[in-house]
Amino acid sequence: MRKVAAFVLLLLVVVLGHAPAQASGDFGCYPEWTLAHPDFSGCDNMAMLQPGNDTRANLLLLMLDKRGDAPVAAATMPTPDPLMDWATFGQQFQPVLPQDTNATDEDSSYAEGEGSRCRSDADGAAAFLTAISGAADVPQSESAALVEARRNLAPNCTGASGGADRVAKAAQVVQSTMGKNFLGYLQGAQAFYDGDFDTAHARFEELATVNQPWLSETARYMLGRVEVNRAQVGLFDEYGSMVQGKTADPKVIDAAEAALNAYLQAYPAGTYSASARGLLRRVYWLGARTDKLVEAYASTLAEKPEARGAADTAYADEVDNKLLDFTASSTGPADAAEPAFAKDPILLAVFDLERLRCGSESDQDNICRTPFERAWLEGQRASFSADPALFEYLLALYDYYYAHKYADVLQAIPEAIPQQPFTTLEFSRQMLRGMALEDAGDASTRDHWMAMLPMALRPLQRGAVELAIAYHDERTHALDKVFAADSQVSNVQIRDILLSNIADADLLRRQAQNTAAPKAEQRSALYTLLYKELSRGHYADFVKDLATAPTEEPGAAEDSSQDSGGWVPSPAIFTQTKELGDYDCPPLKQTATRLAKNPKDSEPLLCLADFFRANGFDGEALDTQPEGGALGSTATLFKGPVYARLTVYETLIVSGKTPAADKAYALYRAVMCYAPSGNNSCGGKDVEPSQRKAWFMQLKKNHPNARWAKALQYYW
């Protein structure tokens, strides 16, 4: 799996603009808004098959393709985000299981984790009560005693179960032949939950041939469960992880496999068939029987959730945990895991997609000891004989990510937009072609992306194409197309990233006044416009545009609706009469009006700096842009330098025209920029402690009677 380390690192990276929406749906998860994802991060799962996807995401997409009935996404506006964490990603493809498969799903889920045998107690009790209520050959008095015993059976699975006295009491009452059979089942269940597997096996074996359908089928199923639980005794620690160095007893594994196969042969569509198949896969995993495990998964990848009794996402989790992580070590693409998957192109493709991360420039953790080589892929051609298009796509991925041979990618993947919704593979191929066109600087790139939109109907596909269009328009200096009336880019985050990071004043003003745009976008555009005008020195424009800002108190009109994609700050912050700072400043409009007349006027400069300080604008996200070629990383079109309070103070300190009172406050604030940690919180270039000391001494010496000199006791 190799997901955790990269995910933890990603949580430290913030690439969005000022609206901190959880675009991925996972708290603290910030996607990298690019099309190319050579490495796993945890937040960048796309509808496109790619190395950076979680292995489970790639597996899920290929499973749905193989089944041929992947759901078609509803035409929702705005378009959902194209990049997500695994949990949110999986939900987009997760059909709701029919009500009558819930119990089967619970039984099947037993095979996924450590497998506490007590988890099936509730379902087992309900089934027992149903079966005995229909047993006419069990006297009413015996049935009542057996029902009471089952209801009071309290499995523990870490020690003796409760309810043994009720089972013993029932044994004194039950005399009929069928009643004794049901009693035998209770005794077997009690022994099973107590971990007395010899007794449990004996009781269930006695019941396997009785003339009662539920008892005989359940007993045969339980014979397999007994051996599975016997096999895993001592294999797991308290956290459910395998104890290093421990292995299952091959003889017990043989017995478990035989018992489960016997049940499935007798009951191929039985009550517990889905669970039995899940347990059989678990047996192969416990016994390190990789070939059989691969065969079991390969034969069921295309099954519908109701047939296998497990949701697609849960099944992808299981395959990932029990097979992909289990067989794929971190020794590079040429390790022993590859032959295990050779029989199935889907499993092999998932393995290859993960290994395509090897040798990438950002492989900081040295997950792979050697880089991926094209020759290794070429050697798998025969394994993909049933799916040559998938194989050609993997080769094209190599040519794109490793060799950067975009012409070869374009030759391998011709323009082929289908007349029906894209499958995942078709979509991935055309996405990769578009990426190659983009990187090659081809003039037809935008036409290619636009041609893809009508058929990008499955979950998350349209969002990926919208990202591609926006990415292209940003880099070809055609940002207006993204915000035109006929724009096909509706995703909230994509539009906000471009408005926050790239848009000039004219575009921001236009969107702020565009009543056809979502209200949250209008608010965000106005907020960004006012902040950047004020911080970049466009004071006259700020005064004019401030007239369109609301006058309610900040926070009263913050938008957290679905339309906004998250929290949107209110531009009313610029019209407030509170939080103006400590320098007895007038409303912000008056400060800006004075600066429009004289940008070097010391008092309004200090008032503006105090407004920024009091309202937490130090380190404002609008003053930074994404890096690494992500959306919003090109040069901003908004003119003017990034604002820094420390720079303002330094300018006023050295100016001979600064009045004494203003200079005293500038000295005080310059020193306080480093309080109390010694780190600069005001922006601008850092200065050494010696300079801070000089400011401190200058304030004390030249302005001894100023309130700021008296207030300042230290420098940092």
N, C-alpha and C positions, 0 to 999 in steps of 0.2 A: 504493500500500500504506500508506504513512504510518504504519508501526507502530513504528519504532525509538525515536524520541524519547520518546514516551509510555511505552514499556516501560522505558526506562532510569530515568525518573522513578519509576516504580512500584516498582522494586527497592529504593527507599529508604524505602518505607512499610511498616510492620508493623502489621497490624490484628488479628492473632490473639491468643489468650490466652497462658497460660504454656507451653503445649505447642507448640513451634515445628514442627509438622508441615508438610511441604511439600504442602499440600492440592492444589496444582495439578499436582504431579508434576514441576515444573521448579524446580531449586534456586534459592532466592532469590525465588520468585514468590509473591506474597501477594494473593489475590483480595479484592475489595471485596464483602463479604457483603450485597449488596442485590439487589433484583429489577430495578430501573431502572438501566440503564447507558447513559447518553447519549454517553459518550466512550470511545475505545479506550484500553485500558491494557495489554493483552497477557496478562492473567491471568483475564479475566472472560468467557471464551467460554461460552455457555450453549446448551442445546438449543432455545432460543427465538430466532427471528429478531429481531435488535435492532441499533441503531447501534453499541453498544460491542463487538460481536463483531468478531474479525478478519474481513476480507473473505472470506478462504478458508473460515472456518467457516460464514458465511452461504451461500456458494456451495455448499459440500458438502451442507448441509442441503437446499437447494433442488434440487440434483442428485438426491439420494436420493428426494425427494418425486416428482420428475418420472419417475424410473425406476419407482417404485411398489413396490419390494421392499426398502426399508430394513430392516436386521436388527432383530429384536425382542430387547431386552435380557433377559438371564437374571435371574431373581428372586433377586438376591443381597442378603444382609443382613450387615452394615449397608449402607445405600444409598451408592453412590459419590458423591463430591463433585459438586455441580452446576456449579462454576466451575473452568475449567482454562485453561492456556496452549494454544496452537494444536497443538503436537506431541502433547500428552497427549490433547487433545480429539479429534484426528483418529484416534488409535489406537482410540478407542471404536467407531468406525464402519468400521474397516479390515478387510475380509475378506482372508484369505490367498489369494494368487493360486494357481491350480492349478500343479503342478510343471512342466507342459509349456509354461507361458507365461513362464517365467523369462527365457529368452533374448530373447523378444519384448519383455518389459518392459525389459530392458537396452538393446535397440536403440531402443525408443521414448524412453527417458530421455535418449538422445543429443540430442534436440530441446529439452531443458529449459534447459541452461546454455550456456556458451560453446561447447561441442560439440567437445572434443578428438577428432579423428578416430581417435586411437590407442586409444580406449576399446573399440572393437569388435574389436581384434586377436584376443583369445582366442576369441571366438565365431566369428570368420571362419576362424581356423585349424582349429577343430573341424569346421566345415561343409566346408571344403576337403578335409580328410582323409577325411570320410565320403563325399564325392562321388567322389573319385578311387579310393577302394577299391572302388567299384561300377562303375568304368569298365573293362569287359572289353576294349575296343579300345585300351587303353594298355598296352604291354608292361611286365612286372614290373620290369625294370631301369630303365625310364624313370619308372615310378610311384615306385620307391624314391628316385630322385634328386629328384623333385618334392616328395615328402613331406619329405625331409631339408631341402630348400630352404625349404619353408614353415615347418617347425619352427624353423629358424634365422633366419627373418625377424624382425628386432628393431626394430619401429617406434620412432621417436624423436619425430617431429612438431615438433621444434625445430631439426632439422638432418638430416643424412643418416642413413638407417636402417642398422642392421647387417644382415648376411646377404646383401649384394649379391653377394659372391663365390660363395656357394652357388647363387644364382639363375643367375649366369653359368656356373658349372660344370654346372648342370642343362641349360642351353641347348646345351652341347657334346654331351650324351648323347641328348637328346630328338630323335627323327626322325619318329615317327608323327604323322599329322595331328591326332588327338585329343590326343596328348601335347603338341603345340605349342599347342593351344588352352589347355590347363591352364597351360603355361608363360607364355602371353600374359596369363593372369589374374594369375599371380604377378608378372610385370613391371608390370602395371597397378596391383596392390596396392602394390608397392614404390614406384612413382612417386607414388601417392596419398599414402602415408604420408610421403614425402619432400617433399610440397608441389609436385611437378611435375605440375600439373593438366592441362597440354596433353598430355603423354605418357599420363597415366592415362586421359584422355578417349579418346584414339586407340585404346588397347588395349581398353578396355571396349566401344567402339563396334564394333570388329571382332568381338567375341564375342557381340554382342546377338542375332545370328541363327544362331549355330552350333547344330548338332543334338545338343545335350547340355542337358537341362532345367535342371540346377543352374547351369551356366555362363551360359546365355542369360538366365535370370531374374536371377541375381546381377549380371551385367554391366549389365542395364537399370536395376536398382536403383542400382548404383554410378555410373551416369551422372548420376543426380540428386544423389547425395552429392558427387560431384566439383564440381558447380556450386554447391552450397550452401557448400562449403568455399572455393571460389574467391570467392564473394560476400562472405564475412566476413573476407577477408584485410585486415589493418590496421584492422579495426573495433573490436577489443577490446584492452584493456590487459592487463598481467600478472595482474590480479586477476579477469579475466573480465568486466569492465564495459565498456560501449560507450564509445569515445573521443568526447568531445564534439566536435561539428562534423563527424564522419565519417559518410558515408552510403554505402550499397551501390550498386554500379553497376546501373542499371535493366536494362541489356541482360543482365547475368549473372543478375539476379533472374528475368527472363523465361525464360532458358534453364533455370534450375533448376526453375521452376514447370512448364515444358513437359515436362521429363524426368520429373519425379515424377508428373505427371498421366498421362504415357504409360505409365509402369510400372503405375499403379493401374488404368488402363483395360485393360491386358493381363492383369493379375493382381489382380483386385479382392479376392481372398481369399488372396493369395500369402504366401509366407514372410515377406516384409518389408513387408506392407501396412500394419500398424500403425505401423511405423517411418517408412514413406514418408508417411503422413498426418501424423505428428508433424513430419517435416522440412518438409512443405508448409506447415504452420502457422508453422514457423520462417521460411520464405521470406517469407510474408506479413508477418511481424513485421519481418524485416530490411529488407524493401522498403517498409515503412510502408503496406501495403495493408490498411487497417483494416477496410473493409467485408468483404473476403474473410476476414479473420481472424475477425471476429465471426460470419460465416456458418459458418465451419469449426467454431468452438467450439459455436455454437448447435445444430448438427446432431449433435454427439457428446456433449452433456452427459448424456444419459440412457443412454449405452452402459454395459454392464457392464465391469468391469475386464478380464476375460479377452478381451472383444471388442476393446477399444482397446489392450490390452497394457500398461496402466498403472493402478496403483492409484488409487482415487478421490482420496486425499489428494495424491498426486503430481500428478494432473491438476488439482486445485484450485490447487496451487502454480503450475503452468504458466500456467493462465488468469490468475491474479493477477499473475504477473510479466510475462507477455507482452501482456496486454490491459488489465487494470484499471489497473495502474500506468502503462502505456504511453500510454493514451488519456486518463486522468482527471488533468488538471493540477490545481493548487491555486488555481484562480481562482474557485471558488465553484460552486454547483449549476447555474448557467445557462451554463456554458462549452460548448465545442464537443464535449465527449465524449458528452454525452447522446444526440444523434442517432445516434451510432455504435451504441448499444445498443438503439435503438428497435425493431429487428426481433425482439428476443427478450426476453420478460418476465422471465426469470430473470436475465440479465445486467443488464438495466435495474434490476431490484429490488436487486441487490447494489450497483450504483452508487448508487442512491437511499438505501439503508441507510447507506452510508458518508457520503453527503452530509448525512444527517440529523444528523450531528455538528456541522455548521456552525452557528456562532452560539450554541452552548451556553455557559453561564456559565463553564465550566472550560476553554474553548478558549484556553489560555494562550499557545500557540505561534502563534496566528493562522493556523492551517492554512487556514482559509477566509476569503476577503476579504469575503464578504457572507453574511448568515444565510440559511438555507433558507426559502423561501416556499411556502405551500400552493398558490399559483397555478401554480407550476412543476410540482407533482405533478398538479394538475388537467389541465394541458396534455398529460399523458401518457396520458390515459384510453384513447385509441384503441390505444396500444401494448400495453395490458393487456387487450385485448378477448378474448384466449384464456384469461385468468386473472383475471377480475374480483374474485374473493375476495382474491387477493394485492394487487391495487390498493387495495381497500377497507381492507385491513389497513395498508398504507403511509399512507393518509390518517388512519387512526385513530392510528397512531404519531405523526404530526405533531400531532394534536389532544391527545395525551397529553403529549408532551415539550415542545412549544412553546406551545400555546394553553392547556394545563391545563384543557381542557374535558372533564371526566370524564363528564358526562351525555351528551355527543356520542359519546364512545367507547362507552358502554354502549348507546346507541341503534344504533350502527353494528355492534356485535358482540353479538348476542343470546346468551343462555344456550343452548348447543347441544353437550352432551356426547355424543359418538358411542357406539355400541354395540360398536365395535371399536377397536383401538389408534389413538391419535392419529397423524395425519400431522404433520409439522413445522408446516405452516401452520395446521392445526386447533389444535394445541397452542399455538402462538404467539398465536393469536387469543384463546383462552380464558385464557391467562396475562395478556394485556393487559387483558382484561375484569376479571380478578381484581385487577390492579393499580389499575385505575380505581375498582373497588368499595372497595378499601383506602383510597385517597386521598380518596374521597368520604365515608368513614366509614360505609359501608352495613352494616347489621346482618346481612346475608346473606353477608358476605365469607367467613367460615370455612366455611360450608356449600358455597360455590362451590369452595373449594380441596379440600375433602374429596371432593366429587363428581368431581373431576378425577383423583384418585389411581388408581382401577381401570383407566383407559385410558391412563395415563402409563407405557407399557411399553417405549417405544423408549429407546435409550441416553440417559442423563442427564436424562430428563424427570422421573422421580420425584424426583430430588434437588432439582430446581427447585421442585416443588410442596411438598416438605418444608420447604424454605427459606421459602416463602410462608406455610405454616402456622405455623412457628416465629416468623417475623417478626410475624405477626398476633397470636399469643398473647402475645408479649412486650409489644406495644403496647396490648393490652387487659387487661393485668395478669392473665393466665391462664396463667402459666408452668407451673403444676402439670400442665396438660394435656399439655405436651410430654414430661413424665416420668411420666405415668400408666402403669399396667400395659397399657392398650390403646392407647397412643400409636402413631401412624403415623409418627412422626419417629424414624428410626433412624440417620441420618447422624452419624458420630462428631464431625465438626468443628462441626456445628450445635449439637449437644447440649453440647459442651465450651465453645463460645463463651458460651452462656447460663449454664452452671454457673460459669464463670470470672468473668463480668462482672456478672451480674444476680442470681443465686440468693441467697436469704437463708440463714441458718445452718440452719434447719429442713430446707430442701430439700437442702442439701449433706449434712447428716447422714443424711438418709433415703437418698440415693443412695450414700453411702459404705457403708451397711449393707445395701443392696439386692442380695442374692445373685443376683437375676435379671438384673441389669445386667451389662454386660461388665466384666471384671476391671479393664481399663484405666480405665473410667469410675469404678468404685468407688475406685480409687487416686487418680485426679485429683480427685474430689470430696472425699476425705479430706484430700489435700494442700492444696486450696484452703480448706477449712474451717479447718484448723489454722493456716495462714498468716494468714488474715483474722482469726481469733479472737485470735491473738497480736499482730498489728499494729494491730488496732482496739481493743484494750483489754479484750477479753472473756476475762480471765485465768482465772477460775473454770471457765468452759466449756471453755477450752483444756485445763486439767488433766484434766477428766473425759473429754474426747474423745481425749486423748493415749493413754489406756489401750487404744484400738483400733488404734493405729499399730504397724506392724511394728518390730522392734528390730534388723534387719540393718543393716549399714553402708550409707549412701547410695550409690547406684550399683549395688548388688548386685541390686536388683530392678526396675531401670528397664525399662519395657516398650516394645519397639520393634516389636511385632507389627502385622500388618495390622489387627487388631481395634482397636488404639489410634489408628490414623491417624498415628502418629509417636511421638516420645519423650515419655514421661510421667514427671515427677519423682517420686521415692519419698518418701512421708511419713515414712520412717525417718530423714530428716534431722533431725526434731524430737526423736528419741530417742537420737541419737548422743552419744558421750562425748568426741568430738574436736571440733576447730574451734569451741571455745566463746569464743574471743577472747583478749585479752592481759591481762585484769584478774583473773586467778585466780578465775574464776567457777565455781560448782557446776553440775551438770547443769541443763538448761533447765527441767525440771519444777519443781525447787526455786525457781528464779528466778520462774517464773510463779506458784507458790504464794504466795510472799512478796508479789508484786504484787497478787494477788487480795485479800490482807488489807490492803495499803496501796499503792494505785496511785502514790503520790508518793514511795515509798521510793527514795532516790537510788542505792544500790548495785545493787539488781536492775534499775533502769532503765538503768544503765550496762552491766550484764551483758547485758540484752536487746539494747541497741544494739550491743554488741560481737559478739553472736551473729549479728545481721543483717549486720554488716560482714564478719565472717570467712567467712560463707557466701554472700556475693555477692548479698544481697537488695536492695542499693541499686539503684533503678531497676527493681525487680521488675515484670514485665508485669501482674501481678495488681493493681497500683496504678493502672493506666491503662485506659481503655476506648476502643473504636473511636469514630470521629467520623463526622459527615456522614450520620447517619440509618441507619448500617449495623446489622446484627444485633448486639445486645449494647451498643447505644449509649444506651439509656434509663437513667434513674437506677437505680443499684444498690439492691437491697433489703437488702443487708447493712449494718447500722448501724455508724457510727463513722467518724472521719476517717482519711485516708490517713496512714500512718506516715512520719516523716522523722527521721532521727538528729540532724540539726542542730538541729531544734526541741527535742529532748530535752536536748541540751547547753546550749542557750541558756537553757532553763528552769532547769536546775540551776545555771548560772553566776550568774543574778540572784537566786536564792533565798537568803535568809539562813539557812535551815535545812540547807543542804547541808554535810556534813562537809568539812573541809579536803582530805582525801585524794581524796574523790570530786570536789570542785570542781576540783582540779588536773588530774585525768584528763579531766574535761569540757572544761576550757580547752584541753588538749593536743589532744583529738579535734576540737574545734571548729576549731582552726587547721588541723589535718591534713585537714579536709574539702576544703581548697583546694590540697592538695599533689598533685603538683608543678606542675600546669598553671595554677593560679589559678582553675579552674572548680570549682563546688560539686558534689561527688560524693555528698553525703549527703541530698539532698532538702531541702525547706523553702525559705524565702525567702532569696535571696542577700543577702550583706552586702558592703559596700565594703572595700577594703584597709585603710582607716583603722580599721575595727572589728576586723579581723583583727590589726592591729598592737596595738590596745588589749588584746585577749585575750592576745597574746604577752607584752606588757609586764606585764599583771596576773599571769600565771603566773610570770614571772621575778622579779617584785617580792614577791608575796605567798607564793609557795611555792618559794623558791630551792633548798631541799634535796630537793624531791620528785624522784623518778627521771624523771618526765615533763618537769619543767623542765630537767633536765640533758640529756634526750634531744632536746629541741626546739631547733634551732639557727636556724631561719628562720621567717618567715611569708610567705604568698603573697598 
